[in-house]
């Protein structure tokens, strides 16, 4: 992957809703979307999702005129290198919330659609969703307590 002028690639949020994919690289914008159901500023790509969905990138106000250098777009397109050791990501799909501590695990999940190593917490989401903490070969035998706490902080509970 090519590193470039992208910023804010240490977190990533994706929500599948009403035939659209909503993508965020900013926690505040994501949290606002979760409460309001919409994002004030966006970059939209019609039919650009893996199954022809419209992809809506939620933007911060400071990014509203930008068309390049956006972290969420670069991550979605596979054009950003994530070197942060403190990565956090979520993908909400089919009534489940998948939570990641490594970009490589999230990228693999997006390609395959499945997580071979995981810790599942049924009904632990903010609306009673099942939360799936995605693990990997290095941490597959460890309960992801720190990741679970981070998830609770993101969702304010």
DRENDO-1510 file (C-alpha; in Angstrom, 1 decimal, always signed):
<recs>
REC; n; res; u; v; w
REC; 1; UNK; +0.0; +0.0; +0.0 .
REC; 2; UNK; +1.1; +3.5; -0.7 .
REC; 3; UNK; +1.5; +6.0; +2.1 .
REC; 4; UNK; +0.5; +9.5; +1.2 .
REC; 5; UNK; -0.9; +12.7; +2.4 .
REC; 6; UNK; -3.8; +10.9; +4.2 .
REC; 7; UNK; -4.4; +11.7; +7.8 .
REC; 8; UNK; -6.6; +10.2; +10.5 .
REC; 9; UNK; -6.1; +6.5; +9.6 .
REC; 10; UNK; -6.0; +5.3; +13.2 .
REC; 11; UNK; -9.8; +4.7; +13.3 .
REC; 12; UNK; -12.4; +3.5; +10.8 .
REC; 13; UNK; -16.2; +3.1; +11.1 .
REC; 14; UNK; -18.5; +1.5; +8.5 .
REC; 15; UNK; -22.2; +1.1; +8.8 .
REC; 16; UNK; -24.4; -0.8; +6.3 .
REC; 17; UNK; -27.8; +0.8; +6.3 .
REC; 18; UNK; -30.7; +1.1; +3.8 .
REC; 19; UNK; -28.6; -0.2; +0.9 .
REC; 20; UNK; -25.8; +2.2; +1.6 .
REC; 21; UNK; -22.4; +2.0; +3.2 .
REC; 22; UNK; -21.5; +4.9; +5.5 .
REC; 23; UNK; -17.8; +5.3; +6.2 .
REC; 24; UNK; -16.2; +7.5; +8.8 .
REC; 25; UNK; -12.6; +8.2; +9.9 .
REC; 26; UNK; -13.6; +10.5; +12.8 .
REC; 27; UNK; -15.3; +9.3; +16.1 .
REC; 28; UNK; -17.3; +12.5; +16.6 .
REC; 29; UNK; -18.8; +12.4; +13.1 .
REC; 30; UNK; -19.6; +8.7; +13.5 .
REC; 31; UNK; -21.2; +9.3; +16.9 .
REC; 32; UNK; -23.3; +12.1; +15.4 .
REC; 33; UNK; -24.4; +9.8; +12.6 .
REC; 34; UNK; -25.4; +7.2; +15.1 .
REC; 35; UNK; -27.6; +9.7; +17.0 .
REC; 36; UNK; -29.1; +11.6; +14.1 .
REC; 37; UNK; -29.0; +9.0; +11.3 .
REC; 38; UNK; -27.4; +11.3; +8.8 .
REC; 39; UNK; -24.1; +13.3; +8.3 .
REC; 40; UNK; -24.0; +17.0; +7.6 .
REC; 41; UNK; -21.0; +16.8; +5.3 .
REC; 42; UNK; -20.3; +14.0; +2.9 .
REC; 43; UNK; -18.6; +12.7; -0.2 .
REC; 44; UNK; -20.9; +10.3; -2.1 .
REC; 45; UNK; -19.9; +7.6; -4.6 .
REC; 46; UNK; -23.0; +6.1; -6.2 .
REC; 47; UNK; -22.6; +2.4; -6.9 .
REC; 48; UNK; -19.0; +2.2; -5.6 .
REC; 49; UNK; -19.7; -0.4; -2.8 .
REC; 50; UNK; -18.6; -4.0; -3.2 .
REC; 51; UNK; -22.2; -5.0; -4.1 .
REC; 52; UNK; -23.1; -1.8; -6.0 .
REC; 53; UNK; -24.1; +0.1; -2.9 .
REC; 54; UNK; -23.8; +3.8; -2.7 .
REC; 55; UNK; -20.9; +4.8; -0.4 .
REC; 56; UNK; -21.3; +7.8; +1.7 .
REC; 57; UNK; -18.1; +9.2; +3.4 .
REC; 58; UNK; -19.0; +11.2; +6.5 .
REC; 59; UNK; -16.8; +14.3; +6.6 .
REC; 60; UNK; -15.8; +16.7; +9.3 .
REC; 61; UNK; -16.7; +20.4; +8.6 .
REC; 62; UNK; -13.0; +21.2; +8.0 .
REC; 63; UNK; -12.9; +18.4; +5.3 .
REC; 64; UNK; -16.1; +19.3; +3.4 .
REC; 65; UNK; -14.3; +20.8; +0.3 .
REC; 66; UNK; -11.6; +18.2; +0.1 .
REC; 67; UNK; -11.6; +15.5; -2.5 .
REC; 68; UNK; -8.2; +13.9; -1.7 .
REC; 69; UNK; -6.2; +13.3; +1.5 .
REC; 70; UNK; -9.2; +11.9; +3.3 .
REC; 71; UNK; -8.3; +9.1; +5.7 .
REC; 72; UNK; -11.7; +7.2; +5.5 .
REC; 73; UNK; -11.6; +7.3; +1.7 .
REC; 74; UNK; -8.0; +6.2; +1.5 .
REC; 75; UNK; -8.7; +3.3; +3.9 .
REC; 76; UNK; -11.9; +2.2; +2.1 .
REC; 77; UNK; -10.0; +2.3; -1.2 .
REC; 78; UNK; -7.0; +0.4; +0.2 .
REC; 79; UNK; -4.6; +3.2; -0.5 .
REC; 80; UNK; -3.5; +4.1; +3.0 .
REC; 81; UNK; -0.9; +2.4; +5.1 .
REC; 82; UNK; -2.0; +2.1; +8.8 .
REC; 83; UNK; +1.1; +2.2; +11.0 .
REC; 84; UNK; -0.6; +3.2; +14.2 .
REC; 85; UNK; -0.4; +0.7; +17.0 .
REC; 86; UNK; -3.6; +2.2; +18.5 .
REC; 87; UNK; -6.0; +1.4; +15.6 .
REC; 88; UNK; -9.7; +1.0; +16.3 .
REC; 89; UNK; -12.4; +0.0; +13.8 .
REC; 90; UNK; -16.0; -1.0; +13.6 .
REC; 91; UNK; -18.1; -2.5; +10.8 .
REC; 92; UNK; -21.8; -2.7; +11.4 .
REC; 93; UNK; -23.4; -5.3; +9.2 .
REC; 94; UNK; -26.5; -7.5; +9.3 .
REC; 95; UNK; -27.4; -6.5; +12.9 .
REC; 96; UNK; -23.9; -7.2; +14.2 .
REC; 97; UNK; -21.1; -4.9; +15.1 .
REC; 98; UNK; -17.6; -6.2; +14.3 .
REC; 99; UNK; -14.8; -4.5; +16.4 .
REC; 100; UNK; -11.2; -4.5; +15.3 .
REC; 101; UNK; -7.9; -3.5; +16.9 .
REC; 102; UNK; -5.8; -4.0; +13.8 .
REC; 103; UNK; -6.4; -2.7; +10.3 .
REC; 104; UNK; -5.1; -5.9; +8.7 .
REC; 105; UNK; -7.9; -7.8; +10.4 .
REC; 106; UNK; -10.5; -5.3; +9.2 .
REC; 107; UNK; -9.2; -5.3; +5.7 .
REC; 108; UNK; -9.2; -9.2; +5.6 .
REC; 109; UNK; -12.8; -9.2; +7.0 .
REC; 110; UNK; -13.9; -6.8; +4.3 .
REC; 111; UNK; -12.4; -9.1; +1.6 .
REC; 112; UNK; -13.7; -12.4; +3.0 .
REC; 113; UNK; -16.8; -11.3; +4.9 .
REC; 114; UNK; -15.9; -13.5; +7.9 .
REC; 115; UNK; -13.6; -13.4; +10.9 .
REC; 116; UNK; -11.9; -16.7; +11.7 .
REC; 117; UNK; -10.9; -15.7; +15.2 .
REC; 118; UNK; -13.4; -13.8; +17.4 .
REC; 119; UNK; -14.9; -13.2; +20.7 .
REC; 120; UNK; -18.7; -12.8; +20.5 .
REC; 121; UNK; -20.7; -10.9; +23.0 .
REC; 122; UNK; -24.4; -11.5; +22.3 .
REC; 123; UNK; -26.7; -8.5; +23.0 .
REC; 124; UNK; -23.8; -6.2; +24.1 .
REC; 125; UNK; -24.4; -3.5; +21.5 .
REC; 126; UNK; -26.1; -0.2; +22.3 .
REC; 127; UNK; -29.3; -1.4; +20.7 .
REC; 128; UNK; -28.9; -5.0; +21.8 .
REC; 129; UNK; -26.8; -6.0; +18.8 .
REC; 130; UNK; -24.3; -8.9; +18.9 .
REC; 131; UNK; -20.8; -7.5; +19.2 .
REC; 132; UNK; -18.0; -9.5; +17.6 .
REC; 133; UNK; -14.5; -8.7; +18.6 .
REC; 134; UNK; -12.3; -9.8; +15.8 .
REC; 135; UNK; -9.0; -11.4; +16.9 .
REC; 136; UNK; -6.1; -12.9; +15.0 .
REC; 137; UNK; -3.5; -15.7; +15.5 .
REC; 138; UNK; -1.5; -13.6; +17.9 .
REC; 139; UNK; -4.4; -12.8; +20.3 .
REC; 140; UNK; -7.0; -15.5; +19.7 .
REC; 141; UNK; -6.7; -17.0; +23.2 .
REC; 142; UNK; -7.0; -13.8; +25.1 .
REC; 143; UNK; -10.3; -12.2; +26.1 .
REC; 144; UNK; -10.2; -8.7; +24.4 .
REC; 145; UNK; -10.9; -6.7; +27.6 .
REC; 146; UNK; -9.2; -3.5; +26.5 .
REC; 147; UNK; -11.0; -3.6; +23.1 .
REC; 148; UNK; -14.3; -4.2; +24.9 .
REC; 149; UNK; -13.7; -1.2; +27.1 .
REC; 150; UNK; -12.8; +0.9; +24.1 .
REC; 151; UNK; -16.1; -0.2; +22.4 .
REC; 152; UNK; -18.0; +1.0; +25.5 .
REC; 153; UNK; -16.3; +4.4; +25.4 .
REC; 154; UNK; -17.1; +4.8; +21.7 .
REC; 155; UNK; -20.8; +4.1; +22.4 .
REC; 156; UNK; -20.9; +6.0; +25.7 .
REC; 157; UNK; -21.9; +3.2; +28.0 .
</recs>
